[in-house]
Amino acid sequence: MRLDGVLFFPVTPFGADGDVAETVLAEHVARGVAAGAGGVFTACGTGEFNALDLADYTRVVKTSVAATAGNVPVFSGAGGVSGRAYARAAAESGADGLLLFPPYLVSSPTQGLVRYVKDVAAETDLPLIVYQRGTARFTPEAVAELAELPHVIGFKDGLGDLDLLQRIILTVRQASDREFTFFNGMPTAELTVPAYRGLGVTLYSSAVFAFAPEIALAFYKAVTGGDEELTRALLTRFYLPLVRLRDVQAGYAVSLVKAGVRLRGLDVGGVRLPLLDPAPEHVVELERIIAAGLELAGA
């Protein structure tokens, strides 16, 4: 169950009929595991959790679990108004844990967020990671309270407020000596990996791994091995241009990843509405960025 290395967030392939393409998903996940993923997070943000109904979700989780063949842990997304139903489906489908997304759209008091997490955590025995992002902004005291729950094993930060995260880490560590894991969950997380590592947060989600595991692993090895020259080169010549392209249009954090998977030879289809696939000129730019990254990675 221990998560380590580069965490893989697969896309959800759709066929020409718009349905989940299970065979393609199985190949996508199996390739990622064979490439060296430290864990699979399926039906999450990159996997368009927002666009999956319960039947789709169940198929995605079952397919991903089967494709990993028990070699790495499989966590699946959950949350929203049907968070408990998705948690039950994940448990019944063989998932090893849950990544709990923020409540849909609404803002709420901190204790409302705490009760939301507890409500879903009580539904199954699956280990649960809380995701701080968007409308879900936790206080240090709230995270310390949640860290006392036996099934809540970690906290993923997608806000990028390092001052707040440092206070959360210190408060949790002061309140308990149990093992509790923190994750960097920023979009294109590699760009902020050096900053998060300064706080002792070494685990991160890699969207790049979904379409270019060679680049993601080269970056991971450079960072953990102290190769500052290669780390800087990858950040400057691959990740920075990728982030600039990602920011051209809302939703590109997902649709560019899916386009990247297609460019690397696996037909995973397009994204579901309300996301839009990248413009042709942006796909051409993405291909150029990937080529530069592969050259740096020696692939």
MARROZA-181593 format. One record per residue (C-alpha): x, y, z; residue in one letter; residue number from 1. Coordinates in steps of 0.1 Angstrom, whole numbers, plus 5000, padded with zeros to 4 digits. Layout:
BEGIN
((X; Y; Z); a; NUM) ...
***
This chain:
BEGIN
((5000; 5000; 5000); m; 1) ((5030; 5023; 5003); r; 2) ((5031; 5051; 4977); l; 3) ((5065; 5060; 4964); d; 4) ((5082; 5074; 4933); g; 5) ((5062; 5090; 4905); v; 6) ((5024; 5088; 4908); l; 7) ((5005; 5081; 4876); f; 8) ((4972; 5097; 4868); f; 9) ((4958; 5080; 4837); p; 10) ((4934; 5096; 4814); v; 11) ((4900; 5080; 4807); t; 12) ((4898; 5069; 4771); p; 13) ((4865; 5073; 4752); f; 14) ((4856; 5055; 4720); g; 15) ((4840; 5070; 4688); a; 16) ((4806; 5063; 4705); d; 17) ((4816; 5084; 4735); g; 18) ((4816; 5054; 4758); d; 19) ((4845; 5044; 4781); v; 20) ((4870; 5024; 4760); a; 21) ((4880; 4998; 4786); e; 22) ((4905; 4979; 4764); t; 23) ((4924; 5011; 4757); v; 24) ((4923; 5021; 4793); l; 25) ((4937; 4987; 4803); a; 26) ((4966; 4992; 4779); e; 27) ((4972; 5028; 4791); h; 28) ((4974; 5017; 4827); v; 29) ((4995; 4986; 4821); a; 30) ((5020; 5007; 4801); r; 31) ((5023; 5032; 4829); g; 32) ((5029; 5004; 4855); v; 33) ((5055; 4988; 4833); a; 34) ((5072; 5022; 4829); a; 35) ((5077; 5024; 4866); g; 36) ((5047; 5042; 4882); a; 37) ((5048; 5042; 4920); g; 38) ((5010; 5042; 4922); g; 39) ((4979; 5046; 4899); v; 40) ((4953; 5073; 4906); f; 41) ((4924; 5065; 4883); t; 42) ((4892; 5084; 4876); a; 43) ((4907; 5115; 4891); c; 44) ((4912; 5150; 4877); g; 45) ((4932; 5139; 4847); t; 46) ((4908; 5110; 4843); g; 47) ((4878; 5134; 4840); e; 48) ((4862; 5123; 4872); f; 49) ((4838; 5152; 4868); n; 50) ((4824; 5137; 4836); a; 51) ((4820; 5101; 4848); l; 52) ((4786; 5088; 4860); d; 53) ((4786; 5060; 4885); l; 54) ((4785; 5032; 4858); a; 55) ((4814; 5048; 4839); d; 56) ((4833; 5052; 4871); y; 57) ((4829; 5016; 4882); t; 58) ((4841; 5003; 4848); r; 59) ((4871; 5026; 4850); v; 60) ((4881; 5015; 4885); v; 61) ((4876; 4978; 4878); k; 62) ((4896; 4980; 4846); t; 63) ((4924; 4999; 4862); s; 64) ((4926; 4975; 4891); v; 65) ((4928; 4945; 4868); a; 66) ((4954; 4962; 4846); a; 67) ((4978; 4969; 4875); t; 68) ((4977; 4932; 4884); a; 69) ((4984; 4941; 4920); g; 70) ((5019; 4955; 4913); n; 71) ((5011; 4990; 4926); v; 72) ((4983; 5006; 4947); p; 73) ((4953; 5019; 4929); v; 74) ((4935; 5050; 4943); f; 75) ((4904; 5064; 4927); s; 76) ((4886; 5097; 4929); g; 77) ((4855; 5103; 4950); a; 78) ((4835; 5133; 4961); g; 79) ((4807; 5156; 4954); g; 80) ((4770; 5151; 4963); v; 81) ((4774; 5113; 4955); s; 82) ((4807; 5110; 4973); g; 83) ((4796; 5081; 4995); r; 84) ((4782; 5062; 4965); a; 85) ((4815; 5066; 4946); y; 86) ((4834; 5055; 4977); a; 87) ((4813; 5023; 4979); r; 88) ((4817; 5016; 4942); a; 89) ((4855; 5020; 4945); a; 90) ((4856; 4995; 4974); a; 91) ((4835; 4970; 4956); e; 92) ((4856; 4974; 4924); s; 93) ((4889; 4966; 4942); g; 94) ((4905; 5000; 4947); a; 95) ((4931; 5003; 4974); d; 96) ((4922; 5039; 4984); g; 97) ((4904; 5071; 4976); l; 98) ((4914; 5106; 4967); l; 99) ((4886; 5128; 4980); l; 100) ((4878; 5158; 4958); f; 101) ((4864; 5191; 4970); p; 102) ((4826; 5195; 4972); p; 103) ((4812; 5207; 4940); y; 104) ((4812; 5245; 4935); l; 105) ((4800; 5256; 4969); v; 106) ((4821; 5273; 4996); s; 107) ((4816; 5262; 5031); s; 108) ((4828; 5268; 5067); p; 109) ((4858; 5247; 5077); t; 110) ((4838; 5224; 5100); q; 111) ((4815; 5217; 5070); g; 112) ((4845; 5205; 5051); l; 113) ((4856; 5184; 5081); v; 114) ((4822; 5168; 5083); r; 115) ((4822; 5162; 5045); y; 116) ((4854; 5143; 5048); v; 117) ((4842; 5123; 5078); k; 118) ((4810; 5114; 5060); d; 119) ((4828; 5098; 5031); v; 120) ((4855; 5082; 5052); a; 121) ((4828; 5065; 5073); a; 122) ((4814; 5048; 5042); e; 123) ((4842; 5023; 5036); t; 124) ((4875; 5011; 5052); d; 125) ((4895; 5024; 5023); l; 126) ((4924; 5047; 5031); p; 127) ((4915; 5082; 5021); l; 128) ((4936; 5112; 5009); i; 129) ((4921; 5146; 5013); v; 130) ((4925; 5170; 4984); y; 131) ((4928; 5207; 4992); q; 132) ((4920; 5227; 4961); r; 133) ((4895; 5252; 4948); g; 134) ((4867; 5257; 4973); t; 135) ((4883; 5232; 4998); a; 136) ((4907; 5252; 5019); r; 137) ((4915; 5237; 5053); f; 138) ((4929; 5253; 5084); t; 139) ((4959; 5236; 5102); p; 140) ((4936; 5226; 5131); e; 141) ((4910; 5210; 5107); a; 142) ((4937; 5189; 5090); v; 143) ((4950; 5178; 5124); a; 144) ((4915; 5168; 5134); e; 145) ((4911; 5147; 5102); l; 146) ((4945; 5132; 5107); a; 147) ((4932; 5115; 5138); e; 148) ((4908; 5094; 5117); l; 149) ((4923; 5060; 5111); p; 150) ((4913; 5059; 5074); h; 151) ((4926; 5094; 5065); v; 152) ((4962; 5087; 5056); i; 153) ((4972; 5118; 5037); g; 154) ((4966; 5154; 5025); f; 155) ((4972; 5166; 4989); k; 156) ((4977; 5203; 4983); d; 157) ((4966; 5219; 4951); g; 158) ((4964; 5255; 4963); l; 159) ((5001; 5263; 4963); g; 160) ((5000; 5284; 4994); d; 161) ((5032; 5272; 5009); l; 162) ((5028; 5293; 5041); d; 163) ((4995; 5276; 5048); l; 164) ((5009; 5242; 5040); l; 165) ((5039; 5246; 5062); q; 166) ((5016; 5255; 5091); r; 167) ((4994; 5225; 5083); i; 168) ((5024; 5201; 5083); i; 169) ((5038; 5215; 5116); l; 170) ((5004; 5213; 5133); t; 171) ((4997; 5178; 5122); v; 172) ((5032; 5166; 5132); r; 173) ((5029; 5183; 5165); q; 174) ((4995; 5167; 5172); a; 175) ((5004; 5131; 5163); s; 176) ((5033; 5109; 5155); d; 177) ((5013; 5086; 5133); r; 178) ((5024; 5082; 5097); e; 179) ((5006; 5108; 5076); f; 180) ((5016; 5117; 5041); t; 181) ((5016; 5150; 5023); f; 182) ((5014; 5154; 4985); f; 183) ((5021; 5181; 4960); n; 184) ((4989; 5182; 4939); g; 185) ((4995; 5213; 4918); m; 186) ((4988; 5212; 4881); p; 187) ((5020; 5202; 4863); t; 188) ((5034; 5196; 4897); a; 189) ((5070; 5192; 4886); e; 190) ((5073; 5230; 4882); l; 191) ((5068; 5234; 4920); t; 192) ((5086; 5202; 4931); v; 193) ((5117; 5220; 4943); p; 194) ((5097; 5243; 4965); a; 195) ((5075; 5215; 4980); y; 196) ((5106; 5194; 4987); r; 197) ((5119; 5223; 5008); g; 198) ((5089; 5216; 5031); l; 199) ((5096; 5179; 5032); g; 200) ((5068; 5171; 5007); v; 201) ((5084; 5147; 4982); t; 202) ((5054; 5129; 4967); l; 203) ((5036; 5146; 4938); y; 204) ((5011; 5138; 4910); s; 205) ((5026; 5137; 4875); s; 206) ((5002; 5144; 4846); a; 207) ((5032; 5143; 4823); v; 208) ((5038; 5106; 4832); f; 209) ((5005; 5098; 4814); a; 210) ((5020; 5107; 4780); f; 211) ((5058; 5109; 4785); a; 212) ((5069; 5086; 4814); p; 213) ((5105; 5089; 4801); e; 214) ((5105; 5126; 4808); i; 215) ((5087; 5123; 4842); a; 216) ((5111; 5096; 4854); l; 217) ((5141; 5116; 4841); a; 218) ((5130; 5146; 4861); f; 219) ((5123; 5125; 4892); y; 220) ((5157; 5109; 4891); k; 221) ((5174; 5143; 4885); a; 222) ((5156; 5158; 4915); v; 223) ((5161; 5129; 4939); t; 224) ((5197; 5124; 4927); g; 225) ((5208; 5160; 4931); g; 226) ((5214; 5166; 4894); d; 227) ((5206; 5203; 4894); e; 228) ((5217; 5209; 4859); e; 229) ((5193; 5184; 4843); l; 230) ((5165; 5194; 4867); t; 231) ((5169; 5231; 4857); r; 232) ((5171; 5221; 4820); a; 233) ((5139; 5201; 4821); l; 234) ((5121; 5228; 4841); l; 235) ((5133; 5255; 4816); t; 236) ((5130; 5238; 4783); r; 237) ((5101; 5214; 4789); f; 238) ((5079; 5221; 4819); y; 239) ((5079; 5259; 4816); l; 240) ((5068; 5258; 4779); p; 241) ((5042; 5231; 4788); l; 242) ((5028; 5253; 4816); v; 243) ((5026; 5283; 4793); r; 244) ((5007; 5263; 4767); l; 245) ((4985; 5248; 4795); r; 246) ((4975; 5283; 4806); d; 247) ((4963; 5293; 4771); v; 248) ((4929; 5279; 4776); q; 249) ((4909; 5267; 4806); a; 250) ((4908; 5229; 4808); g; 251) ((4941; 5224; 4789); y; 252) ((4955; 5208; 4821); a; 253) ((4934; 5178; 4811); v; 254) ((4929; 5180; 4774); s; 255) ((4966; 5186; 4766); l; 256) ((4975; 5155; 4786); v; 257) ((4950; 5135; 4765); k; 258) ((4963; 5150; 4733); a; 259) ((4998; 5140; 4745); g; 260) ((4988; 5104; 4750); v; 261) ((4973; 5104; 4714); r; 262) ((5006; 5119; 4700); l; 263) ((5025; 5090; 4717); r; 264) ((5005; 5064; 4698); g; 265) ((4975; 5054; 4719); l; 266) ((4940; 5065; 4707); d; 267) ((4923; 5076; 4739); v; 268) ((4898; 5098; 4721); g; 269) ((4889; 5133; 4730); g; 270) ((4876; 5149; 4762); v; 271) ((4840; 5151; 4774); r; 272) ((4822; 5184; 4777); l; 273) ((4825; 5210; 4791); p; 274) ((4862; 5205; 4783); l; 275) ((4874; 5211; 4747); l; 276) ((4902; 5194; 4728); d; 277) ((4932; 5215; 4720); p; 278) ((4933; 5236; 4688); a; 279) ((4954; 5220; 4660); p; 280) ((4981; 5246; 4663); e; 281) ((4984; 5239; 4700); h; 282) ((4988; 5202; 4694); v; 283) ((5016; 5210; 4670); v; 284) ((5032; 5231; 4698); e; 285) ((5027; 5203; 4723); l; 286) ((5044; 5178; 4699); e; 287) ((5074; 5202; 4697); r; 288) ((5076; 5205; 4735); i; 289) ((5074; 5167; 4740); i; 290) ((5102; 5162; 4715); a; 291) ((5124; 5187; 4734); a; 292) ((5117; 5169; 4766); g; 293) ((5124; 5135; 4752); l; 294) ((5158; 5148; 4739); e; 295) ((5167; 5161; 4773); l; 296) ((5156; 5128; 4789); a; 297) ((5178; 5109; 4765); g; 298) ((5148; 5090; 4752); a; 299) 
***
